[in-house]
Amino acid sequence: MDKFFGNLHAVLAVGFALAIGLMLSPLAASMPTPPATSVFQWLHVFFGITWIGLLYYFNFVQIPTMPSIPAELKPGVSKFIAPKALFFFRWAAAFTVLTGLILAWLYDELHEAMALKEGFQLIGIGMWLAVIMAANVWFVIWPNQKKALGIVQADDAAKAKAAKMAMMASRFNTMLSIPMLLCMVAFR
């Protein structure tokens, strides 16, 4: 069992296999939505939890804790943990938005939501907030984190400036995540 639970990929594969097994079981007949819609809803929630979970990890744990970590231990975070977490963070953001857009299209609500038409304003605002946040991840946080973490070359002043910009953009996303989540859960 140690070997199995020590292998994240194996655990994820079995978790997904169990979920697919449930989808193919007679229990799935009781689902109120069509199978394709249910799959995209499930994926949207999975990627969304991953994205926002990592956003909150960075803002509630890593950023506040880094100043108290002894200098000789900081490379453990900046060279190993942060780059891996940022990989999952940015791709979870992309797939959350993608599956959300597909889901809105499957519900035949994409245009109404994105245009903020009457009756669709809450979900539309939530979708626009998510798009803004994902763009922030890819075009502000990630480029600045690459400098701050030394993934791309930058002098010490540029690294410090990039770290501050990445932190502020991440806090901006944390702020937007609160009304975004409200819009997402209050719509249905």
C-alpha positions as CSV (number, residue, x, y, z in Angstrom):
1,M,0.0,0.0,0.0
2,D,2.9,2.4,0.7
3,K,4.1,2.1,-2.9
4,F,0.6,2.8,-4.3
5,F,-0.2,5.8,-2.1
6,G,3.3,7.1,-2.6
7,N,2.6,7.4,-6.3
8,L,0.4,10.4,-7.0
9,H,-0.2,9.4,-10.6
10,A,-1.5,5.9,-9.6
11,V,-3.8,7.4,-7.0
12,L,-5.2,9.9,-9.5
13,A,-5.6,7.2,-12.2
14,V,-7.6,5.0,-9.8
15,G,-9.6,8.0,-8.6
16,F,-10.6,8.8,-12.1
17,A,-11.3,5.2,-12.9
18,L,-13.6,5.0,-9.9
19,A,-15.4,8.1,-11.0
20,I,-15.7,6.8,-14.6
21,G,-17.0,3.5,-13.2
22,L,-19.7,5.4,-11.3
23,M,-20.6,7.3,-14.5
24,L,-21.0,4.0,-16.3
25,S,-22.9,2.3,-13.5
26,P,-26.7,2.1,-13.2
27,L,-26.5,4.9,-10.6
28,A,-25.7,7.4,-13.4
29,A,-29.3,7.0,-14.7
30,S,-30.4,9.0,-11.8
31,M,-28.2,12.0,-12.8
32,P,-30.4,15.0,-13.7
33,T,-28.1,16.2,-16.5
34,P,-27.0,14.6,-19.7
35,P,-23.7,12.5,-19.4
36,A,-21.5,15.0,-21.4
37,T,-22.8,17.9,-19.3
38,S,-22.2,15.9,-16.1
39,V,-18.6,15.1,-17.2
40,F,-17.8,18.7,-18.0
41,Q,-19.4,19.9,-14.7
42,W,-17.3,17.3,-12.8
43,L,-14.1,18.4,-14.6
44,H,-14.9,22.0,-14.1
45,V,-15.3,21.5,-10.4
46,F,-12.1,19.3,-10.2
47,F,-10.0,21.9,-12.0
48,G,-11.6,24.8,-10.1
49,I,-10.8,23.2,-6.8
50,T,-7.2,22.6,-7.9
51,W,-6.8,26.2,-9.1
52,I,-8.4,28.0,-6.2
53,G,-6.9,25.6,-3.7
54,L,-3.5,26.4,-5.0
55,L,-4.3,30.1,-5.1
56,Y,-5.3,29.9,-1.4
57,Y,-2.2,27.8,-0.6
58,F,0.0,30.5,-2.1
59,N,-1.8,33.3,-0.3
60,F,-2.7,31.7,3.0
61,V,0.5,29.6,3.5
62,Q,3.5,30.1,1.2
63,I,3.6,33.9,0.9
64,P,3.1,34.6,4.7
65,T,5.5,31.9,5.7
66,M,8.4,32.6,3.4
67,P,9.8,35.5,5.5
68,S,10.1,33.2,8.5
69,I,11.9,30.4,6.7
70,P,15.7,30.4,7.3
71,A,17.7,31.6,4.2
72,E,19.4,28.2,3.7
73,L,16.0,26.5,3.5
74,K,14.3,28.9,1.1
75,P,15.7,27.3,-2.1
76,G,13.7,24.2,-1.1
77,V,10.6,26.1,-1.7
78,S,11.7,28.4,-4.6
79,K,13.6,25.7,-6.6
80,F,11.3,22.7,-6.0
81,I,7.9,23.4,-4.5
82,A,6.9,26.7,-6.0
83,P,7.7,25.8,-9.7
84,K,5.7,22.5,-9.4
85,A,2.8,24.2,-7.6
86,L,2.8,27.0,-10.3
87,F,2.7,24.4,-13.0
88,F,-0.5,22.9,-11.6
89,F,-1.8,26.3,-10.7
90,R,-1.6,27.8,-14.2
91,W,-2.9,24.7,-16.0
92,A,-5.8,24.3,-13.5
93,A,-6.7,27.9,-14.3
94,A,-6.7,27.3,-18.0
95,F,-8.7,24.1,-17.8
96,T,-11.2,25.6,-15.3
97,V,-12.0,28.4,-17.7
98,L,-12.1,26.0,-20.7
99,T,-14.4,23.5,-19.0
100,G,-16.6,26.3,-17.7
101,L,-17.0,27.8,-21.2
102,I,-17.8,24.3,-22.6
103,L,-20.3,23.8,-19.8
104,A,-22.0,27.1,-20.5
105,W,-22.2,26.2,-24.1
106,L,-23.7,22.7,-23.3
107,Y,-26.3,24.5,-21.2
108,D,-26.9,26.8,-24.2
109,E,-26.1,29.8,-21.9
110,L,-22.7,30.8,-23.1
111,H,-23.7,33.9,-25.2
112,E,-26.3,35.1,-22.6
113,A,-23.8,34.7,-19.7
114,M,-20.9,36.4,-21.5
115,A,-23.1,39.2,-22.7
116,L,-24.5,39.6,-19.1
117,K,-28.1,39.3,-20.4
118,E,-30.9,39.5,-17.9
119,G,-31.2,36.4,-15.8
120,F,-27.6,35.4,-16.6
121,Q,-25.8,38.3,-14.9
122,L,-24.5,36.4,-11.9
123,I,-23.0,33.5,-13.8
124,G,-21.7,35.9,-16.5
125,I,-20.0,38.1,-13.8
126,G,-18.5,34.9,-12.3
127,M,-17.3,33.8,-15.8
128,W,-15.7,37.2,-16.6
129,L,-14.0,37.2,-13.1
130,A,-12.6,33.8,-13.9
131,V,-11.4,34.9,-17.3
132,I,-9.7,37.9,-15.8
133,M,-8.1,35.8,-13.0
134,A,-6.9,33.2,-15.5
135,A,-5.4,35.9,-17.7
136,N,-3.7,37.3,-14.6
137,V,-2.3,33.9,-13.9
138,W,-0.8,33.4,-17.4
139,F,0.2,37.0,-18.3
140,V,1.2,38.6,-14.9
141,I,1.8,36.0,-12.2
142,W,3.6,33.3,-14.2
143,P,6.0,35.7,-16.1
144,N,6.9,37.5,-12.9
145,Q,7.3,34.2,-10.9
146,K,9.7,32.9,-13.6
147,K,11.9,35.9,-12.9
148,A,11.4,35.8,-9.1
149,L,12.2,32.1,-8.9
150,G,15.2,32.3,-11.2
151,I,13.6,30.2,-14.0
152,V,14.6,33.0,-16.4
153,Q,17.6,35.3,-15.9
154,A,17.1,38.5,-13.9
155,D,19.2,40.6,-11.7
156,D,18.4,40.9,-8.0
157,A,16.4,44.1,-8.4
158,A,14.3,42.7,-11.2
159,K,13.7,39.5,-9.1
160,A,12.5,41.6,-6.2
161,K,10.3,43.7,-8.4
162,A,8.9,40.6,-10.1
163,A,8.2,38.9,-6.8
164,K,6.3,41.9,-5.5
165,M,4.2,42.1,-8.7
166,A,3.5,38.4,-8.7
167,M,2.4,38.7,-5.0
168,M,0.1,41.7,-5.7
169,A,-1.4,39.9,-8.7
170,S,-2.0,36.8,-6.7
171,R,-3.7,38.8,-3.9
172,F,-5.8,40.5,-6.6
173,N,-6.9,37.0,-7.7
174,T,-7.6,36.1,-4.1
175,M,-9.8,39.1,-3.8
176,L,-11.7,38.4,-7.0
177,S,-12.1,34.7,-6.2
178,I,-14.5,35.5,-3.3
179,P,-17.2,37.2,-5.5
180,M,-16.4,34.8,-8.3
181,L,-17.2,31.8,-6.2
182,L,-20.4,33.5,-5.0
183,C,-21.5,34.1,-8.6
184,M,-20.7,30.5,-9.5
185,V,-22.7,28.8,-6.7
186,A,-25.6,31.3,-6.5
187,F,-26.5,30.9,-10.2
188,R,-28.1,27.4,-10.1
